[in-house]
Amino acid sequence: MLASHEWLKAFVPHALGPTEVGRLVSAHVATLDSQEALRADLAPFVVGRVVESQKIPDTKLSANKVDDGSGELLDVVCGAPNVTVGARYPFARTGTTMPGGQLTIERRKIRGFTSDGMLCSSRELGLGAEHDGILELYTDAAPGTPLLDVLPAGDVRFEFDVLANRPDLLSQRGLARELALLTGVPMQTPPELQRVPTMPPAVHGARQAGAGDVSVRIEDPDGCPRYCAAVIRGVRVGPSPAWLADRLAGVGARSINNVVDATNYALHGLGQPMHAFDLAALAGATIVVRRAKPGEPITTLDGHARTLDHDTLVIADGERPQAIAGVMGGRDSEVTEATTDVLLEVAYFDPRRVRAGRKRAGVSSDASYRFERGVDRAATLDLLALGCGLVTAAAGGTVESVLDVGSAPGALPPVRLRTARLERVLGARVPDAEVERLLSAVGFTLAPEPNGDAGEGRVR
């Protein structure tokens, strides 16, 4: 399970460094396998403050005195038009290797002036496309402060060994819930998850439902007890905004486009796989959740043509399969730059059927990994609203209709927790009040066992 320090911090605004977080989670929740600084190439850069600046005659250059915290003002020639006395900028000292490894800063003469270092633009640092001027830092940090201390570019990626019995940890929010308990810092909702659009009332149906010209039908309720969908019209597909691309980069996921990235945010951030179909590519504007017909073909998003059998659960339109349920979407209905209307899917699939479909197709995915271990069976419609918020925040559009077909499978049975057994397993006595506090903090509800011994209860 890959986790981003910055993403976890968006849920739990703690004051710990990445190393402390990794050790804390590893000691109490899941073993830390590795920890990686994502922009280690920016480690040599520091905050530089321009103390003096003068134009070099007959050029677009300026000669500057820069305080880099070393105790000696450095002469630096700069070609950017936005050099301002008193402002702070990223500074590369002589000997610094620039991102990409193709250039090392050297002390040299430029138009008769010595240049001992470089003031940097965002493009030179690999932080954006802007290169018309150097990157002004809006900070009071002292000259010489490491750049990564003042820019959110220095994310750290963790890899935790999450066992199969902890599917609740297969998301940033799930890990953050544990981190909140360990640090005593309350969880909060990141800004991007607060943008829930106006949602029309859901149209419910036991096996099918329709709104306008769009319909959803479940023909295999054992494989898919509940299927929720939202029609979002008027999206503008293109590159993702920085906040979305950065979140995904923190967990090693590549940016594809703003709509697909929004669904991947939901997968990695909330633990709920979602899929967006190009509505115009769905024959009859119809979704049918059914078993595949023997020999039915599908070309999945990875470009492989696959032949399905009757035991594979598929998401079909009015004519043919468009996705292997819980595993991977089909290429024929993928979201592209030509897409204007999407159907956003959030469903609960039976873990055994997903596992079987994944094995038969010979493909694994981040979605199947989570569905096989279990997703939140009761939160499907609430998660759809969050997914719509992510899509519309990143790509625009309006939620036209919501369809909710089937029903959530029954609640998981309660687990009996006996204090005597707990003490025997742990080798130490834990007060009942502390047990209740710890379990309640990570989402459990507790109830005393009817006619049970003192300290005996049930946990959900």
C-alpha positions, -999 to 999 in steps of 0.1 A, spaced: 0 0 0 15 33 -11 8 64 10 17 100 6 29 120 36 13 152 22 -20 135 15 -21 119 50 -14 154 64 -43 168 45 -66 144 65 -47 148 98 -28 181 101 -1 169 124 33 184 130 54 152 126 81 147 100 78 118 75 103 96 94 83 100 126 50 92 108 66 61 91 79 48 124 46 55 143 24 37 117 49 8 115 49 3 152 11 3 156 -7 -4 123 12 -18 94 49 -26 88 68 1 68 86 -15 39 101 16 24 102 54 25 112 75 -5 116 113 -8 100 122 -41 119 154 -49 153 145 -34 168 163 -64 156 196 -48 175 190 -16 206 211 -25 185 242 -33 180 269 -7 161 301 -1 180 331 -15 171 368 -8 181 395 -33 198 423 -13 209 446 -42 200 446 -79 211 467 -109 205 465 -146 234 456 -169 235 483 -196 223 472 -231 211 438 -219 181 423 -203 203 410 -175 207 422 -140 236 420 -116 225 411 -81 238 406 -45 222 374 -31 221 363 6 222 325 6 226 322 44 264 316 41 273 349 57 287 363 25 267 381 -3 271 364 -36 273 380 -70 246 365 -93 237 375 -129 200 369 -138 180 373 -170 146 372 -154 125 404 -156 110 400 -121 140 403 -98 130 424 -68 152 437 -40 141 421 -7 122 392 -24 131 355 -19 137 330 -46 150 294 -50 187 296 -52 212 271 -67 247 275 -52 278 269 -74 282 231 -77 245 223 -76 232 199 -102 199 209 -117 169 185 -119 174 161 -147 211 159 -141 221 177 -174 235 209 -159 258 217 -130 260 254 -119 295 269 -123 310 302 -113 315 322 -144 318 356 -161 287 370 -179 291 404 -197 319 413 -175 301 404 -142 307 374 -120 279 350 -115 283 327 -85 250 307 -84 216 309 -100 181 322 -91 157 296 -105 123 295 -123 97 269 -116 104 252 -149 141 249 -141 131 232 -109 106 208 -126 77 225 -107 58 239 -136 59 252 -171 64 289 -162 99 302 -173 93 338 -180 105 348 -146 121 333 -115 99 317 -88 91 341 -60 88 325 -26 61 340 -4 78 331 29 96 347 58 121 318 59 157 329 65 181 328 36 198 295 34 167 276 45 163 243 25 138 249 -3 120 217 5 111 233 39 91 260 23 76 244 -8 51 215 -8 72 197 -35 90 175 -11 64 148 -5 75 115 9 60 82 -3 56 53 21 50 17 13 32 -2 40 27 -40 42 -11 -41 46 -24 -76 53 -55 -90 37 -76 -87 68 -72 -48 68 -89 -35 37 -98 -4 56 -61 6 54 -61 5 16 -67 42 13 -52 75 25 -83 81 46 -81 47 62 -45 52 72 -52 87 83 -79 74 107 -53 54 125 -28 83 124 -54 105 140 -57 81 169 -20 77 173 -13 115 172 -44 128 190 -50 152 161 -86 151 149 -92 142 113 -104 169 89 -118 169 53 -93 180 27 -105 210 7 -109 190 -25 -134 167 -8 -156 197 4 -167 205 -32 -197 183 -33 -220 196 -61 -258 199 -60 -270 163 -63 -305 156 -77 -326 131 -57 -316 95 -66 -340 74 -86 -341 40 -68 -350 6 -81 -348 -29 -68 -334 -43 -101 -336 -14 -125 -340 24 -127 -340 51 -153 -338 89 -156 -342 107 -188 -328 85 -216 -303 67 -192 -311 34 -175 -293 9 -153 -303 -28 -148 -289 -55 -126 -294 -90 -140 -269 -107 -116 -277 -94 -81 -254 -120 -65 -224 -106 -83 -235 -70 -79 -259 -63 -50 -258 -25 -56 -250 -3 -85 -250 35 -83 -245 58 -112 -244 96 -119 -248 113 -152 -225 143 -155 -230 165 -185 -208 192 -200 -174 181 -187 -143 195 -203 -117 167 -205 -81 178 -204 -50 179 -181 -57 177 -144 -52 207 -121 -20 207 -101 -38 197 -68 -51 165 -84 -20 155 -103 1 161 -72 -21 139 -51 -17 110 -75 20 115 -80 24 111 -42 12 75 -45 30 67 -77 0 70 -100 4 87 -134 -19 115 -145 -42 106 -174 -68 133 -177 -89 152 -152 -119 129 -152 -100 96 -150 -77 112 -124 -107 121 -103 -118 85 -102 -82 74 -93 -82 100 -64 -113 82 -51 -96 48 -53 -64 59 -36 -78 85 -13 -110 69 -2 -105 32 -10 -135 31 -34 -128 22 -70 -149 42 -94 -152 41 -132 -162 68 -157 -178 58 -190 -181 81 -220 -219 82 -221 -221 87 -258 -202 54 -263 -228 33 -243 -253 18 -268 -288 28 -258 -274 49 -229 -279 17 -209 -259 -1 -182 -266 -38 -177 -247 -57 -150 -248 -93 -161 -228 -125 -167 -209 -125 -199 -220 -147 -228 -196 -175 -236 -170 -162 -261 -180 -126 -258 -150 -103 -267 -138 -71 -250 -107 -50 -254 -98 -36 -220 -81 -3 -213 -47 -19 -214 -52 -26 -251 -56 -64 -248 -84 -82 -266 -99 -108 -242 -125 -135 -246 -150 -139 -217 -168 -168 -203 -202 -172 -186 -188 -169 -151 -173 -134 -156 -193 -105 -143 -194 -76 -168 -208 -41 -171 -225 -41 -205 -244 -15 -225 -273 -24 -247 -252 -44 -270 -218 -56 -256 -196 -57 -225 -179 -24 -217 -160 -34 -185 -150 -65 -165 -168 -57 -133 -145 -45 -105 -114 -53 -126 -109 -30 -157 -129 -9 -181 -132 -14 -218 -114 7 -244 -145 14 -264 -161 36 -237 -130 52 -222 -131 89 -215 -111 110 -241 -107 146 -249 -138 143 -271 -160 132 -242 -186 158 -230 -209 136 -209 -199 108 -185 -216 81 -165 -198 77 -132 -201 43 -116 -198 35 -79 -208 -1 -71 -204 -30 -47 -193 -62 -63 -190 -96 -46 -153 -101 -38 -154 -137 -49 -168 -128 -83 -142 -100 -88 -114 -124 -79 -127 -150 -104 -131 -125 -132 -96 -111 -126 -81 -146 -127 -100 -156 -159 -90 -124 -176 -54 -128 -165 -52 -92 -153 -49 -75 -120 -56 -38 -111 -57 -15 -82 -95 -17 -83 -96 -55 -82 -71 -55 -53 -96 -35 -32 -128 -51 -43 -114 -86 -36 -106 -75 0 -138 -56 6 -149 -20 2 -174 -1 24 -206 -18 16 -229 8 31 -214 41 17 -219 36 -20 -243 66 -25 -223 89 -3 -191 80 -21 -208 87 -54 -215 123 -42 -178 127 -34 -168 113 -67 -191 138 -85 -175 166 -65 -141 155 -76 -151 152 -113 -169 186 -115 -141 203 -95 -115 191 -120 -135 190 -152 -166 211 -147 -200 198 -157 -234 194 -140 -248 163 -123 -280 157 -142 -293 125 -126 -285 98 -100 -295 62 -102 -294 38 -73 -302 2 -82 -303 -28 -58 -294 -25 -21 -264 -28 1 -256 -63 13 -264 -70 49 -242 -56 77 -212 -77 87 -219 -98 118 -207 -83 151 -175 -97 167 -176 -107 203 -148 -91 223 -141 -107 257 -118 -89 281 -105 -121 295 -94 -133 261 -81 -99 252 -59 -100 283 -47 -135 275 -37 -126 240 -20 -93 248 -5 -105 281 -16 -74 298 -48 -60 312 -64 -31 292 -91 -11 311 -125 -14 295 -127 24 290 -94 24 271 -106 -5 249 -138 15 241 -118 47 234 -94 30 210 -120 11 191 -145 40 188 -117 63 175 -113 42 144 -149 38 136 -162 8 156 -195 9 175 -197 -11 208 -226 -27 226 -227 -49 257 -234 -85 252 -269 -94 264 -267 -116 295 -229 -116 291 -203 -113 318 -190 -79 329 -166 -65 303 -180 -87 275 -194 -70 245 -199 -70 208 -180 -49 183 -191 -38 148 
